């Protein structure tokens, strides 16, 4: 499975999802944005910090299995019954992770991409940002086949 994000010609962030099986299903799609932490913000109470971060995400999530489709990143398919949190725009001070899992409950494979607004702004036209970095859409399609 390979997941990527890019900005289309209308300046709208888009998600690309490629599965490894023939049924085209995914489980638990989730766009989770967390406040970017400065590198000098280390704390002695890491457990408390992690617990606070767990509750402080913005974005959206959907539970259960759904059809694997490409979609506008901030407007996932309505039939996914999305739980939204926070603003419906990408925020400069956040790091986002788009995660999509295997539709079976054994999670044989999953796909994710971590990015921020600078990553998207730095993409050349026709390129996709993935866990492997920026690549052309053709390289993305080839990479999706290789990932399986």
WORA-V791644 format. One record per residue. N is the residue number from 0. RES is the residue in one small letter. PSI is psi as a letter, one per 20 degrees, with the letter a starting at -180 (none if undefined). NEAR is the number of other C-alpha atoms within 12 Angstrom. D_LAST is the distance of its C-alpha to the last C-alpha in whole Angstrom. Layout:
((N:RES:PSI:NEAR:D_LAST) (N:RES:PSI:NEAR:D_LAST))
This chain:
((0:x:q:37:6) (1:x:p:41:9) (2:x:p:47:12) (3:x:r:46:15) (4:x:q:47:19) (5:x:r:41:22) (6:x:p:31:25) (7:x:a:23:26) (8:x:i:12:29) (9:x:j:10:31) (10:x:k:14:30) (11:x:p:20:28) (12:x:p:32:25) (13:x:q:30:22) (14:x:p:39:19) (15:x:p:35:16) (16:x:p:42:13) (17:x:p:38:10) (18:x:r:36:8) (19:x:i:27:5) (20:x:r:23:8) (21:x:i:14:11) (22:x:i:16:14) (23:x:k:21:13) (24:x:q:28:15) (25:x:q:38:14) (26:x:q:30:17) (27:x:l:32:19) (28:x:p:41:19) (29:x:p:40:21) (30:x:o:41:23) (31:x:o:39:25) (32:x:p:38:27) (33:x:q:30:29) (34:x:p:26:32) (35:x:p:20:32) (36:x:p:16:34) (37:x:q:11:36) (38:x:h:7:35) (39:x:j:7:39) (40:x:k:11:38) (41:x:q:13:38) (42:x:q:13:39) (43:x:i:9:41) (44:x:m:11:40) (45:x:h:12:36) (46:x:g:12:35) (47:x:g:13:38) (48:x:g:17:36) (49:x:g:18:32) (50:x:h:12:34) (51:x:g:14:35) (52:x:h:20:32) (53:x:h:15:30) (54:x:i:17:33) (55:x:k:18:33) (56:x:q:28:30) (57:x:r:30:30) (58:x:c:34:28) (59:x:r:34:27) (60:x:q:32:25) (61:x:p:29:24) (62:x:q:19:24) (63:x:a:22:22) (64:x:q:25:19) (65:x:r:30:19) (66:x:p:29:18) (67:x:o:33:15) (68:x:q:25:17) (69:x:q:25:18) (70:x:q:26:21) (71:x:p:25:24) (72:x:g:36:23) (73:x:j:34:27) (74:x:m:27:27) (75:x:r:32:24) (76:x:p:22:25) (77:x:h:17:28) (78:x:i:16:27) (79:x:i:26:25) (80:x:m:19:28) (81:x:p:22:28) (82:x:o:25:30) (83:x:q:23:31) (84:x:p:22:32) (85:x:a:21:34) (86:x:q:17:34) (87:x:k:20:32) (88:x:q:24:32) (89:x:p:34:30) (90:x:p:24:32) (91:x:h:19:33) (92:x:j:18:34) (93:x:q:29:30) (94:x:p:28:27) (95:x:q:34:24) (96:x:p:34:21) (97:x:o:39:19) (98:x:p:36:17) (99:x:p:40:15) (100:x:r:36:13) (101:x:p:34:12) (102:x:h:29:15) (103:x:q:20:15) (104:x:j:15:18) (105:x:i:10:16) (106:x:l:16:14) (107:x:h:18:11) (108:x:q:25:9) (109:x:r:33:10) (110:x:q:37:11) (111:x:q:33:14) (112:x:p:35:16) (113:x:p:29:20) (114:x:r:39:23) (115:x:a:31:26) (116:x:h:26:28) (117:x:h:19:29) (118:x:g:28:25) (119:x:g:35:25) (120:x:h:23:29) (121:x:i:19:28) (122:x:p:27:25) (123:x:q:18:26) (124:x:p:19:26) (125:x:j:21:23) (126:x:q:29:21) (127:x:q:37:19) (128:x:p:39:19) (129:x:a:37:15) (130:x:i:27:15) (131:x:j:22:15) (132:x:a:25:18) (133:x:q:29:19) (134:x:r:25:18) (135:x:r:22:19) (136:x:h:27:17) (137:x:g:14:16) (138:x:h:22:15) (139:x:g:30:13) (140:x:g:25:12) (141:x:g:16:11) (142:x:h:27:9) (143:x:g:27:7) (144:x:g:18:6) (145:x:h:14:5) (146:x:h:21:4) (147:x:none:19:0))
